[in-house]
Amino acid sequence: MTEPQAEPERGLAVVIGAGGGLGAALVEALAAPGGLTGGRVLALGRSSTPAIDYANEASVQHAATWVAEQCAAEHTELRLLLVASGFLHGASGQPERSWAHLDASYLRQVFEVNAIGPALVMKHFLPLLPKTGRCVAGFVSAKVGSIADNALGGWYGYRASKAALNQLVKTAAIELKRRNPQALCVALHPGTVATALSAPFSKSGLNVRPPAVAADDLLSVLAGLDASCSGQLVDYQGKVLPW
Ligand SMILES: NC(=O)c1ccc[n+]([C@@H]2O[C@H](COP(=O)([O-])OP(=O)(O)OC[C@H]3O[C@@H](n4cnc5c(N)ncnc54)[C@H](OP(=O)(O)O)[C@@H]3O)[C@@H](O)[C@H]2O)c1
């Protein structure tokens, strides 16, 4: 599935969720000389200018307009869009171990960040991708969002919100292909990465990788994907995972 292909054409890369552990590492790797799209990357998140906060669709729209303006000013195109935002635990709650723990405010938060926010990114950013040539939209999901792979149970909200994200990615990939047959839209499983999101749940036996390693792995996988991989959930080793 992941035979070496031409890298995405030179152009602009955008990382959303750039303030997170994995997002920051993706920005750093892309900004390095020889980075996947040639070193030009825009980092967006709740602390950037402009900021993106999924609680406010206007912020997503405004950031997309700003990216379009940057592309026009630099006579370039958006060739790589990476969405590395996500939510597992925080003030609104913790992942559930039982149906007894299901809580509406936690469920709203986890769906807002993991599914609704990325859907708004699709709405406002996918139209910026060029209509010809290779370009990639990668949405960081999680293997636990795979329904087929769910053998352990638990984590109802996170699993369900990532399953929703996976369906959004599949659906957007179909629409994107009609615009540009060389464009890819994929869901990505980064493996277990040493970030604030995973910290309370990292236990011995898990292969916990530093964010820089996880970012390099994902970028290598993306460089090797061909258009037939669009609409799939791909892990950090390039393996296509079941839905
Ligand atoms: N770490 C792992 O082991 C692991 C495993 C599987 C999948 N993943 C997935 O990998 C991705 C990156 O996670 P991470 O480990 O880097 O976690 P992280 O360090 O906690 O980063 C999460 C990111 O999501 C952003 N975010 C949270 N709420 C938001 C909102 N309302 N609007 C916009 N952005 C918001 C955060 O923004 P701020 O910087 O502004 O807080 C931050 O940039 C997530 O999709 C996660 O589900 C991670």
The ligand as an SDF file (V2000), in Angstrom:
LIG
                    3D

 48 52  0  0  0  0  0  0  0  0999 V2000
   -0.3820   10.8610   22.3940 N   0  0  0  0  0  0  0  0  0  0  0  0
   -0.8070    9.6600   22.0240 C   0  0  0  0  0  0  0  0  0  0  0  0
   -0.3380    8.6120   22.5360 O   0  0  0  0  0  0  0  0  0  0  0  0
   -1.8440    9.5290   20.9420 C   0  0  0  0  0  0  0  0  0  0  0  0
   -2.2450    8.2320   20.5500 C   0  0  0  0  0  0  0  0  0  0  0  0
   -3.2020    8.1060   19.5400 C   0  0  0  0  0  0  0  0  0  0  0  0
   -3.7350    9.2350   18.9510 C   0  0  0  0  0  0  0  0  0  0  0  0
   -3.3260   10.4870   19.3730 N   0  0  0  0  0  0  0  0  0  0  0  0
   -3.9090   11.6480   18.7040 C   0  0  0  0  0  0  0  0  0  0  0  0
   -2.8340   12.4750   18.2910 O   0  0  0  0  0  0  0  0  0  0  0  0
   -3.2890   13.8430   18.2060 C   0  0  0  0  0  0  0  0  0  0  0  0
   -2.2970   14.7480   18.9040 C   0  0  0  0  0  0  0  0  0  0  0  0
   -2.3920   14.5100   20.3010 O   0  0  0  0  0  0  0  0  0  0  0  0
   -1.2040   14.8610   21.3200 P   0  0  0  0  0  0  0  0  0  0  0  0
   -0.8020   13.5920   21.9150 O   0  0  0  0  0  0  0  0  0  0  0  0
   -0.2020   15.7470   20.6660 O   0  0  0  0  0  0  0  0  0  0  0  0
   -2.0380   15.6640   22.4290 O   0  0  0  0  0  0  0  0  0  0  0  0
   -1.8140   17.1100   23.0950 P   0  0  0  0  0  0  0  0  0  0  0  0
   -0.3850   17.3560   23.3430 O   0  0  0  0  0  0  0  0  0  0  0  0
   -2.7640   17.1360   24.2450 O   0  0  0  0  0  0  0  0  0  0  0  0
   -2.3210   18.1010   21.9500 O   0  0  0  0  0  0  0  0  0  0  0  0
   -3.6950   18.2710   21.6890 C   0  0  0  0  0  0  0  0  0  0  0  0
   -3.8960   19.4450   20.7680 C   0  0  0  0  0  0  0  0  0  0  0  0
   -5.3120   19.6290   20.5570 O   0  0  0  0  0  0  0  0  0  0  0  0
   -5.5950   21.0050   20.6640 C   0  0  0  0  0  0  0  0  0  0  0  0
   -6.9460   21.3000   21.0990 N   0  0  0  0  0  0  0  0  0  0  0  0
   -7.5510   20.8710   22.2310 C   0  0  0  0  0  0  0  0  0  0  0  0
   -8.7760   21.4370   22.3150 N   0  0  0  0  0  0  0  0  0  0  0  0
   -8.9340   22.2220   21.2210 C   0  0  0  0  0  0  0  0  0  0  0  0
   -9.9680   23.0630   20.7510 C   0  0  0  0  0  0  0  0  0  0  0  0
  -11.1300   23.2350   21.4150 N   0  0  0  0  0  0  0  0  0  0  0  0
   -9.7980   23.7370   19.6010 N   0  0  0  0  0  0  0  0  0  0  0  0
   -8.6400   23.6110   18.9260 C   0  0  0  0  0  0  0  0  0  0  0  0
   -7.6200   22.8190   19.3060 N   0  0  0  0  0  0  0  0  0  0  0  0
   -7.7600   22.1420   20.4620 C   0  0  0  0  0  0  0  0  0  0  0  0
   -4.6100   21.4970   21.7030 C   0  0  0  0  0  0  0  0  0  0  0  0
   -4.4930   22.8930   21.5950 O   0  0  0  0  0  0  0  0  0  0  0  0
   -3.6940   23.7820   22.7090 P   0  0  0  0  0  0  0  0  0  0  0  0
   -2.2400   23.6160   22.3530 O   0  0  0  0  0  0  0  0  0  0  0  0
   -4.2150   25.1450   22.4820 O   0  0  0  0  0  0  0  0  0  0  0  0
   -4.0730   23.1930   24.0390 O   0  0  0  0  0  0  0  0  0  0  0  0
   -3.3510   20.7610   21.3050 C   0  0  0  0  0  0  0  0  0  0  0  0
   -2.7000   21.4360   20.2590 O   0  0  0  0  0  0  0  0  0  0  0  0
   -4.7100   13.8390   18.7950 C   0  0  0  0  0  0  0  0  0  0  0  0
   -5.6470   13.7420   17.7470 O   0  0  0  0  0  0  0  0  0  0  0  0
   -4.7420   12.5540   19.6010 C   0  0  0  0  0  0  0  0  0  0  0  0
   -6.0640   12.0790   19.7690 O   0  0  0  0  0  0  0  0  0  0  0  0
   -2.4000   10.6550   20.3390 C   0  0  0  0  0  0  0  0  0  0  0  0
  1  2  1  0
  2  3  2  0
  2  4  1  0
  4  5  1  0
  4 48  2  0
  5  6  2  0
  6  7  1  0
  7  8  2  0
  8  9  1  0
  8 48  1  0
  9 10  1  0
  9 46  1  0
 10 11  1  0
 11 12  1  0
 11 44  1  0
 12 13  1  0
 13 14  1  0
 14 15  2  0
 14 16  1  0
 14 17  1  0
 17 18  1  0
 18 19  2  0
 18 20  1  0
 18 21  1  0
 21 22  1  0
 22 23  1  0
 23 24  1  0
 23 42  1  0
 24 25  1  0
 25 26  1  0
 25 36  1  0
 26 27  1  0
 26 35  1  0
 27 28  2  0
 28 29  1  0
 29 30  1  0
 29 35  2  0
 30 31  1  0
 30 32  2  0
 32 33  1  0
 33 34  2  0
 34 35  1  0
 36 37  1  0
 36 42  1  0
 37 38  1  0
 38 39  2  0
 38 40  1  0
 38 41  1  0
 42 43  1  0
 44 45  1  0
 44 46  1  0
 46 47  1  0
M  CHG  2   8   1  16  -1
M  END
$$$$
